[in-house]
């Protein structure tokens, strides 16, 4: 099964070493709230749409 992060706009993969990380800017309180909650999916998930800009130009 593919991880949901692979399709997220906030997920960045370093091309040199292939490691990825989430680039959502969370403060300490938000991170603690996220870690102690029982989310079934990430509340910060945003589908990465590479063609969004192109569709606006048409």
Predicted model as a PDB file, atoms N, CA, C, CB and O in Angstrom, pLDDT in the B-factor column:
MODEL        1                                                                  
ATOM      1  N   UNK A   1       0.841  -1.186   0.000  1.00 36.00           N  
ATOM      2  CA  UNK A   1       0.000   0.000   0.000  1.00 36.00           C  
ATOM      3  C   UNK A   1       0.885   1.249   0.000  1.00 36.00           C  
ATOM      4  CB  UNK A   1      -0.956  -0.002   1.224  1.00 36.00           C  
ATOM      5  O   UNK A   1       1.872   1.318   0.733  1.00 36.00           O  
ATOM      6  N   UNK A   2       0.532   2.210  -0.808  1.00 54.00           N  
ATOM      7  CA  UNK A   2       1.312   3.437  -0.927  1.00 54.00           C  
ATOM      8  C   UNK A   2       0.936   4.400   0.191  1.00 54.00           C  
ATOM      9  CB  UNK A   2       1.093   4.096  -2.305  1.00 54.00           C  
ATOM     10  O   UNK A   2      -0.238   4.544   0.532  1.00 54.00           O  
ATOM     11  N   UNK A   3       1.926   5.045   0.748  1.00 71.00           N  
ATOM     12  CA  UNK A   3       1.717   6.012   1.808  1.00 71.00           C  
ATOM     13  C   UNK A   3       1.017   7.246   1.245  1.00 71.00           C  
ATOM     14  CB  UNK A   3       3.055   6.395   2.470  1.00 71.00           C  
ATOM     15  O   UNK A   3       1.305   7.673   0.128  1.00 71.00           O  
ATOM     16  N   UNK A   4       0.105   7.811   2.015  1.00 81.00           N  
ATOM     17  CA  UNK A   4      -0.628   9.007   1.605  1.00 81.00           C  
ATOM     18  C   UNK A   4       0.327  10.180   1.374  1.00 81.00           C  
ATOM     19  CB  UNK A   4      -1.682   9.379   2.663  1.00 81.00           C  
ATOM     20  O   UNK A   4       0.050  11.044   0.542  1.00 81.00           O  
ATOM     21  N   UNK A   5       1.424  10.221   2.085  1.00 82.00           N  
ATOM     22  CA  UNK A   5       2.393  11.310   1.954  1.00 82.00           C  
ATOM     23  C   UNK A   5       2.992  11.396   0.545  1.00 82.00           C  
ATOM     24  CB  UNK A   5       3.508  11.133   2.973  1.00 82.00           C  
ATOM     25  O   UNK A   5       3.379  12.477   0.101  1.00 82.00           O  
ATOM     26  N   UNK A   6       3.069  10.278  -0.145  1.00 84.00           N  
ATOM     27  CA  UNK A   6       3.651  10.280  -1.489  1.00 84.00           C  
ATOM     28  C   UNK A   6       2.890  11.174  -2.462  1.00 84.00           C  
ATOM     29  CB  UNK A   6       3.694   8.873  -2.030  1.00 84.00           C  
ATOM     30  O   UNK A   6       3.462  11.633  -3.451  1.00 84.00           O  
ATOM     31  N   UNK A   7       1.618  11.426  -2.200  1.00 86.00           N  
ATOM     32  CA  UNK A   7       0.793  12.236  -3.089  1.00 86.00           C  
ATOM     33  C   UNK A   7       0.513  13.630  -2.539  1.00 86.00           C  
ATOM     34  CB  UNK A   7      -0.505  11.534  -3.355  1.00 86.00           C  
ATOM     35  O   UNK A   7      -0.250  14.387  -3.139  1.00 86.00           O  
ATOM     36  N   UNK A   8       1.115  13.973  -1.416  1.00 88.00           N  
ATOM     37  CA  UNK A   8       0.843  15.254  -0.749  1.00 88.00           C  
ATOM     38  C   UNK A   8       1.710  16.372  -1.309  1.00 88.00           C  
ATOM     39  CB  UNK A   8       1.073  15.129   0.757  1.00 88.00           C  
ATOM     40  O   UNK A   8       2.874  16.155  -1.647  1.00 88.00           O  
ATOM     41  N   UNK A   9       1.141  17.563  -1.407  1.00 88.00           N  
ATOM     42  CA  UNK A   9       1.871  18.726  -1.905  1.00 88.00           C  
ATOM     43  C   UNK A   9       2.936  19.194  -0.908  1.00 88.00           C  
ATOM     44  CB  UNK A   9       0.897  19.868  -2.205  1.00 88.00           C  
ATOM     45  O   UNK A   9       3.872  19.896  -1.291  1.00 88.00           O  
ATOM     46  N   UNK A  10       2.804  18.816   0.355  1.00 88.00           N  
ATOM     47  CA  UNK A  10       3.754  19.233   1.389  1.00 88.00           C  
ATOM     48  C   UNK A  10       4.933  18.277   1.536  1.00 88.00           C  
ATOM     49  CB  UNK A  10       3.045  19.357   2.713  1.00 88.00           C  
ATOM     50  O   UNK A  10       5.848  18.548   2.312  1.00 88.00           O  
ATOM     51  N   UNK A  11       4.928  17.164   0.806  1.00 90.00           N  
ATOM     52  CA  UNK A  11       5.974  16.157   0.934  1.00 90.00           C  
ATOM     53  C   UNK A  11       7.075  16.434  -0.077  1.00 90.00           C  
ATOM     54  CB  UNK A  11       5.400  14.737   0.738  1.00 90.00           C  
ATOM     55  O   UNK A  11       6.811  16.515  -1.276  1.00 90.00           O  
ATOM     56  N   UNK A  12       8.287  16.578   0.390  1.00 90.00           N  
ATOM     57  CA  UNK A  12       9.435  16.909  -0.458  1.00 90.00           C  
ATOM     58  C   UNK A  12      10.432  15.773  -0.408  1.00 90.00           C  
ATOM     59  CB  UNK A  12      10.100  18.237  -0.014  1.00 90.00           C  
ATOM     60  O   UNK A  12      10.761  15.279   0.670  1.00 90.00           O  
ATOM     61  N   UNK A  13      10.916  15.356  -1.564  1.00 89.00           N  
ATOM     62  CA  UNK A  13      11.899  14.276  -1.643  1.00 89.00           C  
ATOM     63  C   UNK A  13      13.220  14.837  -2.144  1.00 89.00           C  
ATOM     64  CB  UNK A  13      11.401  13.134  -2.570  1.00 89.00           C  
ATOM     65  O   UNK A  13      13.271  15.488  -3.188  1.00 89.00           O  
ATOM     66  N   UNK A  14      14.283  14.585  -1.403  1.00 89.00           N  
ATOM     67  CA  UNK A  14      15.623  15.006  -1.794  1.00 89.00           C  
ATOM     68  C   UNK A  14      16.101  14.089  -2.916  1.00 89.00           C  
ATOM     69  CB  UNK A  14      16.611  14.973  -0.576  1.00 89.00           C  
ATOM     70  O   UNK A  14      16.159  12.872  -2.739  1.00 89.00           O  
ATOM     71  N   UNK A  15      16.436  14.657  -4.052  1.00 89.00           N  
ATOM     72  CA  UNK A  15      16.819  13.865  -5.213  1.00 89.00           C  
ATOM     73  C   UNK A  15      18.180  13.188  -5.053  1.00 89.00           C  
ATOM     74  CB  UNK A  15      16.833  14.737  -6.435  1.00 89.00           C  
ATOM     75  O   UNK A  15      18.440  12.178  -5.707  1.00 89.00           O  
ATOM     76  N   UNK A  16      19.039  13.716  -4.210  1.00 91.00           N  
ATOM     77  CA  UNK A  16      20.362  13.131  -4.028  1.00 91.00           C  
ATOM     78  C   UNK A  16      20.328  11.833  -3.230  1.00 91.00           C  
ATOM     79  CB  UNK A  16      21.266  14.120  -3.344  1.00 91.00           C  
ATOM     80  O   UNK A  16      20.949  10.847  -3.626  1.00 91.00           O  
ATOM     81  N   UNK A  17      19.612  11.823  -2.113  1.00 91.00           N  
ATOM     82  CA  UNK A  17      19.610  10.617  -1.278  1.00 91.00           C  
ATOM     83  C   UNK A  17      18.261   9.892  -1.258  1.00 91.00           C  
ATOM     84  CB  UNK A  17      19.999  10.980   0.133  1.00 91.00           C  
ATOM     85  O   UNK A  17      18.161   8.814  -0.672  1.00 91.00           O  
ATOM     86  N   UNK A  18      17.232  10.452  -1.880  1.00 88.00           N  
ATOM     87  CA  UNK A  18      15.940   9.791  -1.975  1.00 88.00           C  
ATOM     88  C   UNK A  18      15.106   9.839  -0.710  1.00 88.00           C  
ATOM     89  CB  UNK A  18      16.141   8.390  -2.355  1.00 88.00           C  
ATOM     90  O   UNK A  18      14.051   9.208  -0.643  1.00 88.00           O  
ATOM     91  N   UNK A  19      15.556  10.577   0.296  1.00 90.00           N  
ATOM     92  CA  UNK A  19      14.820  10.694   1.550  1.00 90.00           C  
ATOM     93  C   UNK A  19      13.771  11.790   1.426  1.00 90.00           C  
ATOM     94  CB  UNK A  19      15.780  10.988   2.729  1.00 90.00           C  
ATOM     95  O   UNK A  19      14.012  12.828   0.811  1.00 90.00           O  
ATOM     96  N   UNK A  20      12.610  11.550   2.012  1.00 89.00           N  
ATOM     97  CA  UNK A  20      11.538  12.534   1.969  1.00 89.00           C  
ATOM     98  C   UNK A  20      11.203  13.063   3.344  1.00 89.00           C  
ATOM     99  CB  UNK A  20      10.310  11.941   1.339  1.00 89.00           C  
ATOM    100  O   UNK A  20      11.497  12.432   4.359  1.00 89.00           O  
ATOM    101  N   UNK A  21      10.582  14.232   3.365  1.00 88.00           N  
ATOM    102  CA  UNK A  21      10.147  14.808   4.624  1.00 88.00           C  
ATOM    103  C   UNK A  21       8.949  15.709   4.399  1.00 88.00           C  
ATOM    104  CB  UNK A  21      11.284  15.583   5.287  1.00 88.00           C  
ATOM    105  O   UNK A  21       8.757  16.249   3.310  1.00 88.00           O  
ATOM    106  N   UNK A  22       8.155  15.863   5.428  1.00 88.00           N  
ATOM    107  CA  UNK A  22       6.976  16.717   5.380  1.00 88.00           C  
ATOM    108  C   UNK A  22       7.406  18.153   5.634  1.00 88.00           C  
ATOM    109  CB  UNK A  22       5.906  16.263   6.415  1.00 88.00           C  
ATOM    110  O   UNK A  22       8.123  18.431   6.595  1.00 88.00           O  
ATOM    111  N   UNK A  23       6.972  19.054   4.779  1.00 90.00           N  
ATOM    112  CA  UNK A  23       7.389  20.449   4.887  1.00 90.00           C  
ATOM    113  C   UNK A  23       6.303  21.349   5.489  1.00 90.00           C  
ATOM    114  CB  UNK A  23       7.778  20.969   3.521  1.00 90.00           C  
ATOM    115  O   UNK A  23       6.367  22.569   5.342  1.00 90.00           O  
ATOM    116  N   UNK A  24       5.309  20.762   6.166  1.00 90.00           N  
ATOM    117  CA  UNK A  24       4.271  21.558   6.827  1.00 90.00           C  
ATOM    118  C   UNK A  24       4.907  22.282   7.998  1.00 90.00           C  
ATOM    119  CB  UNK A  24       3.074  20.666   7.303  1.00 90.00           C  
ATOM    120  O   UNK A  24       5.610  21.671   8.802  1.00 90.00           O  
ATOM    121  N   UNK A  25       4.666  23.575   8.098  1.00 91.00           N  
ATOM    122  CA  UNK A  25       5.237  24.388   9.157  1.00 91.00           C  
ATOM    123  C   UNK A  25       4.324  24.340  10.379  1.00 91.00           C  
ATOM    124  CB  UNK A  25       5.447  25.847   8.681  1.00 91.00           C  
ATOM    125  O   UNK A  25       3.308  25.033  10.427  1.00 91.00           O  
ATOM    126  N   UNK A  26       4.690  23.516  11.370  1.00 88.00           N  
ATOM    127  CA  UNK A  26       3.906  23.367  12.595  1.00 88.00           C  
ATOM    128  C   UNK A  26       4.646  23.987  13.765  1.00 88.00           C  
ATOM    129  CB  UNK A  26       3.605  21.885  12.877  1.00 88.00           C  
ATOM    130  O   UNK A  26       5.863  23.852  13.891  1.00 88.00           O  
ATOM    131  N   UNK A  27       3.897  24.666  14.615  1.00 91.00           N  
ATOM    132  CA  UNK A  27       4.535  25.138  15.840  1.00 91.00           C  
ATOM    133  C   UNK A  27       4.449  24.011  16.875  1.00 91.00           C  
ATOM    134  CB  UNK A  27       3.855  26.463  16.371  1.00 91.00           C  
ATOM    135  O   UNK A  27       3.891  22.950  16.593  1.00 91.00           O  
ATOM    136  N   UNK A  28       4.988  24.235  18.048  1.00 92.00           N  
ATOM    137  CA  UNK A  28       5.061  23.208  19.079  1.00 92.00           C  
ATOM    138  C   UNK A  28       3.685  22.689  19.493  1.00 92.00           C  
ATOM    139  CB  UNK A  28       5.782  23.749  20.285  1.00 92.00           C  
ATOM    140  O   UNK A  28       3.504  21.486  19.677  1.00 92.00           O  
ATOM    141  N   UNK A  29       2.724  23.588  19.640  1.00 90.00           N  
ATOM    142  CA  UNK A  29       1.383  23.199  20.058  1.00 90.00           C  
ATOM    143  C   UNK A  29       0.687  22.350  18.992  1.00 90.00           C  
ATOM    144  CB  UNK A  29       0.549  24.440  20.365  1.00 90.00           C  
ATOM    145  O   UNK A  29       0.052  21.346  19.315  1.00 90.00           O  
ATOM    146  N   UNK A  30       0.805  22.749  17.727  1.00 85.00           N  
ATOM    147  CA  UNK A  30       0.187  21.993  16.644  1.00 85.00           C  
ATOM    148  C   UNK A  30       0.781  20.598  16.532  1.00 85.00           C  
ATOM    149  CB  UNK A  30       0.346  22.733  15.326  1.00 85.00           C  
ATOM    150  O   UNK A  30       0.056  19.627  16.316  1.00 85.00           O  
ATOM    151  N   UNK A  31       2.090  20.495  16.676  1.00 84.00           N  
ATOM    152  CA  UNK A  31       2.754  19.197  16.596  1.00 84.00           C  
ATOM    153  C   UNK A  31       2.308  18.283  17.736  1.00 84.00           C  
ATOM    154  CB  UNK A  31       4.276  19.375  16.626  1.00 84.00           C  
ATOM    155  O   UNK A  31       2.051  17.100  17.513  1.00 84.00           O  
ATOM    156  N   UNK A  32       2.217  18.812  18.935  1.00 87.00           N  
ATOM    157  CA  UNK A  32       1.765  18.017  20.078  1.00 87.00           C  
ATOM    158  C   UNK A  32       0.325  17.562  19.875  1.00 87.00           C  
ATOM    159  CB  UNK A  32       1.890  18.824  21.383  1.00 87.00           C  
ATOM    160  O   UNK A  32      -0.005  16.414  20.176  1.00 87.00           O  
ATOM    161  N   UNK A  33      -0.537  18.443  19.370  1.00 85.00           N  
ATOM    162  CA  UNK A  33      -1.924  18.095  19.110  1.00 85.00           C  
ATOM    163  C   UNK A  33      -2.022  16.984  18.056  1.00 85.00           C  
ATOM    164  CB  UNK A  33      -2.704  19.335  18.653  1.00 85.00           C  
ATOM    165  O   UNK A  33      -2.837  16.070  18.183  1.00 85.00           O  
ATOM    166  N   UNK A  34      -1.192  17.070  17.027  1.00 81.00           N  
ATOM    167  CA  UNK A  34      -1.187  16.073  15.967  1.00 81.00           C  
ATOM    168  C   UNK A  34      -0.693  14.721  16.485  1.00 81.00           C  
ATOM    169  CB  UNK A  34      -0.315  16.544  14.802  1.00 81.00           C  
ATOM    170  O   UNK A  34      -1.230  13.680  16.106  1.00 81.00           O  
ATOM    171  N   UNK A  35       0.320  14.729  17.342  1.00 82.00           N  
ATOM    172  CA  UNK A  35       0.905  13.492  17.840  1.00 82.00           C  
ATOM    173  C   UNK A  35      -0.003  12.764  18.836  1.00 82.00           C  
ATOM    174  CB  UNK A  35       2.237  13.785  18.488  1.00 82.00           C  
ATOM    175  O   UNK A  35       0.009  11.534  18.881  1.00 82.00           O  
ATOM    176  N   UNK A  36      -0.780  13.484  19.626  1.00 85.00           N  
ATOM    177  CA  UNK A  36      -1.601  12.811  20.632  1.00 85.00           C  
ATOM    178  C   UNK A  36      -3.012  12.489  20.151  1.00 85.00           C  
ATOM    179  CB  UNK A  36      -1.681  13.662  21.863  1.00 85.00           C  
ATOM    180  O   UNK A  36      -3.767  11.823  20.861  1.00 85.00           O  
ATOM    181  N   UNK A  37      -3.375  12.945  18.971  1.00 78.00           N  
ATOM    182  CA  UNK A  37      -4.714  12.674  18.457  1.00 78.00           C  
ATOM    183  C   UNK A  37      -4.743  11.353  17.696  1.00 78.00           C  
ATOM    184  CB  UNK A  37      -5.185  13.819  17.551  1.00 78.00           C  
ATOM    185  O   UNK A  37      -3.700  10.790  17.364  1.00 78.00           O  
ATOM    186  N   UNK A  38      -5.927  10.877  17.429  1.00 75.00           N  
ATOM    187  CA  UNK A  38      -6.111   9.613  16.729  1.00 75.00           C  
ATOM    188  C   UNK A  38      -6.647   9.855  15.323  1.00 75.00           C  
ATOM    189  CB  UNK A  38      -7.058   8.695  17.512  1.00 75.00           C  
ATOM    190  O   UNK A  38      -7.718   9.363  14.968  1.00 75.00           O  
ATOM    191  N   UNK A  39      -5.908  10.606  14.534  1.00 74.00           N  
ATOM    192  CA  UNK A  39      -6.319  10.859  13.161  1.00 74.00           C  
ATOM    193  C   UNK A  39      -6.152   9.594  12.336  1.00 74.00           C  
ATOM    194  CB  UNK A  39      -5.509  12.019  12.549  1.00 74.00           C  
ATOM    195  O   UNK A  39      -5.148   8.893  12.462  1.00 74.00           O  
ATOM    196  N   UNK A  40      -7.137   9.301  11.492  1.00 76.00           N  
ATOM    197  CA  UNK A  40      -6.988   8.184  10.564  1.00 76.00           C  
ATOM    198  C   UNK A  40      -6.179   8.621   9.351  1.00 76.00           C  
ATOM    199  CB  UNK A  40      -8.367   7.646  10.128  1.00 76.00           C  
ATOM    200  O   UNK A  40      -5.511   7.807   8.714  1.00 76.00           O  
ATOM    201  N   UNK A  41      -6.243   9.908   9.037  1.00 79.00           N  
ATOM    202  CA  UNK A  41      -5.451  10.466   7.945  1.00 79.00           C  
ATOM    203  C   UNK A  41      -4.929  11.833   8.382  1.00 79.00           C  
ATOM    204  CB  UNK A  41      -6.294  10.577   6.627  1.00 79.00           C  
ATOM    205  O   UNK A  41      -5.447  12.433   9.324  1.00 79.00           O  
ATOM    206  N   UNK A  42      -3.931  12.302   7.711  1.00 84.00           N  
ATOM    207  CA  UNK A  42      -3.300  13.570   8.074  1.00 84.00           C  
ATOM    208  C   UNK A  42      -4.240  14.742   7.786  1.00 84.00           C  
ATOM    209  CB  UNK A  42      -1.973  13.750   7.309  1.00 84.00           C  
ATOM    210  O   UNK A  42      -4.766  14.838   6.677  1.00 84.00           O  
ATOM    211  N   UNK A  43      -4.466  15.632   8.749  1.00 85.00           N  
ATOM    212  CA  UNK A  43      -5.339  16.778   8.516  1.00 85.00           C  
ATOM    213  C   UNK A  43      -4.698  17.835   7.611  1.00 85.00           C  
ATOM    214  CB  UNK A  43      -5.721  17.405   9.839  1.00 85.00           C  
ATOM    215  O   UNK A  43      -5.385  18.742   7.140  1.00 85.00           O  
ATOM    216  N   UNK A  44      -3.404  17.728   7.369  1.00 85.00           N  
ATOM    217  CA  UNK A  44      -2.703  18.703   6.532  1.00 85.00           C  
ATOM    218  C   UNK A  44      -2.506  18.205   5.103  1.00 85.00           C  
ATOM    219  CB  UNK A  44      -1.358  19.038   7.145  1.00 85.00           C  
ATOM    220  O   UNK A  44      -1.856  18.874   4.300  1.00 85.00           O  
ATOM    221  N   UNK A  45      -3.060  17.039   4.781  1.00 86.00           N  
ATOM    222  CA  UNK A  45      -2.901  16.468   3.447  1.00 86.00           C  
ATOM    223  C   UNK A  45      -3.546  17.372   2.403  1.00 86.00           C  
ATOM    224  CB  UNK A  45      -3.511  15.058   3.386  1.00 86.00           C  
ATOM    225  O   UNK A  45      -4.687  17.808   2.551  1.00 86.00           O  
ATOM    226  N   UNK A  46      -2.788  17.641   1.347  1.00 85.00           N  
ATOM    227  CA  UNK A  46      -3.285  18.422   0.213  1.00 85.00           C  
ATOM    228  C   UNK A  46      -2.772  17.730  -1.042  1.00 85.00           C  
ATOM    229  CB  UNK A  46      -2.816  19.941   0.281  1.00 85.00           C  
ATOM    230  O   UNK A  46      -1.565  17.586  -1.238  1.00 85.00           O  
ATOM    231  N   UNK A  47      -3.694  17.308  -1.881  1.00 86.00           N  
ATOM    232  CA  UNK A  47      -3.319  16.579  -3.091  1.00 86.00           C  
ATOM    233  C   UNK A  47      -2.406  17.452  -3.951  1.00 86.00           C  
ATOM    234  CB  UNK A  47      -4.580  16.149  -3.891  1.00 86.00           C  
ATOM    235  O   UNK A  47      -2.716  18.610  -4.230  1.00 86.00           O  
ATOM    236  N   UNK A  48      -1.292  16.885  -4.359  1.00 80.00           N  
ATOM    237  CA  UNK A  48      -0.344  17.607  -5.203  1.00 80.00           C  
ATOM    238  C   UNK A  48      -0.884  17.623  -6.630  1.00 80.00           C  
ATOM    239  CB  UNK A  48       1.080  16.955  -5.147  1.00 80.00           C  
ATOM    240  O   UNK A  48      -1.012  16.575  -7.264  1.00 80.00           O  
ATOM    241  N   UNK A  49      -1.196  18.807  -7.127  1.00 75.00           N  
ATOM    242  CA  UNK A  49      -1.765  18.957  -8.455  1.00 75.00           C  
ATOM    243  C   UNK A  49      -0.791  19.780  -9.289  1.00 75.00           C  
ATOM    244  CB  UNK A  49      -3.179  19.627  -8.402  1.00 75.00           C  
ATOM    245  O   UNK A  49      -0.818  21.011  -9.255  1.00 75.00           O  
ATOM    246  N   UNK A  50       0.065  19.094 -10.035  1.00 70.00           N  
ATOM    247  CA  UNK A  50       1.100  19.767 -10.819  1.00 70.00           C  
ATOM    248  C   UNK A  50       0.531  20.638 -11.929  1.00 70.00           C  
ATOM    249  CB  UNK A  50       2.033  18.748 -11.413  1.00 70.00           C  
ATOM    250  O   UNK A  50       1.186  21.587 -12.362  1.00 70.00           O  
ATOM    251  N   UNK A  51      -0.659  20.341 -12.392  1.00 71.00           N  
ATOM    252  CA  UNK A  51      -1.218  21.039 -13.545  1.00 71.00           C  
ATOM    253  C   UNK A  51      -2.218  22.131 -13.169  1.00 71.00           C  
ATOM    254  CB  UNK A  51      -1.881  20.050 -14.456  1.00 71.00           C  
ATOM    255  O   UNK A  51      -2.899  22.661 -14.046  1.00 71.00           O  
ATOM    256  N   UNK A  52      -2.320  22.473 -11.901  1.00 68.00           N  
ATOM    257  CA  UNK A  52      -3.267  23.474 -11.441  1.00 68.00           C  
ATOM    258  C   UNK A  52      -3.023  24.844 -12.103  1.00 68.00           C  
ATOM    259  CB  UNK A  52      -3.183  23.602  -9.923  1.00 68.00           C  
ATOM    260  O   UNK A  52      -3.974  25.505 -12.522  1.00 68.00           O  
ATOM    261  N   UNK A  53      -1.783  25.257 -12.195  1.00 62.00           N  
ATOM    262  CA  UNK A  53      -1.427  26.537 -12.802  1.00 62.00           C  
ATOM    263  C   UNK A  53      -1.745  26.533 -14.298  1.00 62.00           C  
ATOM    264  CB  UNK A  53       0.064  26.842 -12.575  1.00 62.00           C  
ATOM    265  O   UNK A  53      -2.227  27.525 -14.844  1.00 62.00           O  
ATOM    266  N   UNK A  54      -1.474  25.427 -14.934  1.00 66.00           N  
ATOM    267  CA  UNK A  54      -1.702  25.325 -16.385  1.00 66.00           C  
ATOM    268  C   UNK A  54      -3.188  25.448 -16.688  1.00 66.00           C  
ATOM    269  CB  UNK A  54      -1.150  23.985 -16.942  1.00 66.00           C  
ATOM    270  O   UNK A  54      -3.563  26.116 -17.651  1.00 66.00           O  
ATOM    271  N   UNK A  55      -4.035  24.823 -15.892  1.00 66.00           N  
ATOM    272  CA  UNK A  55      -5.484  24.894 -16.124  1.00 66.00           C  
ATOM    273  C   UNK A  55      -5.992  26.312 -15.955  1.00 66.00           C  
ATOM    274  CB  UNK A  55      -6.230  23.955 -15.170  1.00 66.00           C  
ATOM    275  O   UNK A  55      -6.930  26.708 -16.648  1.00 66.00           O  
ATOM    276  N   UNK A  56      -5.400  27.099 -15.048  1.00 66.00           N  
ATOM    277  CA  UNK A  56      -5.821  28.486 -14.867  1.00 66.00           C  
ATOM    278  C   UNK A  56      -5.445  29.340 -16.084  1.00 66.00           C  
ATOM    279  CB  UNK A  56      -5.191  29.072 -13.592  1.00 66.00           C  
ATOM    280  O   UNK A  56      -6.137  30.310 -16.395  1.00 66.00           O  
ATOM    281  N   UNK A  57      -4.374  28.993 -16.760  1.00 66.00           N  
ATOM    282  CA  UNK A  57      -3.919  29.785 -17.904  1.00 66.00           C  
ATOM    283  C   UNK A  57      -4.758  29.526 -19.147  1.00 66.00           C  
ATOM    284  CB  UNK A  57      -2.462  29.485 -18.200  1.00 66.00           C  
ATOM    285  O   UNK A  57      -4.770  30.351 -20.061  1.00 66.00           O  
ATOM    286  N   UNK A  58      -5.453  28.409 -19.200  1.00 62.00           N  
ATOM    287  CA  UNK A  58      -6.233  28.062 -20.388  1.00 62.00           C  
ATOM    288  C   UNK A  58      -7.516  28.831 -20.490  1.00 62.00           C  
ATOM    289  CB  UNK A  58      -6.536  26.608 -20.399  1.00 62.00           C  
ATOM    290  O   UNK A  58      -8.275  28.642 -21.441  1.00 62.00           O  
TER     291      UNK A  58                                                      
ENDMDL                                                                          
END                                                                             
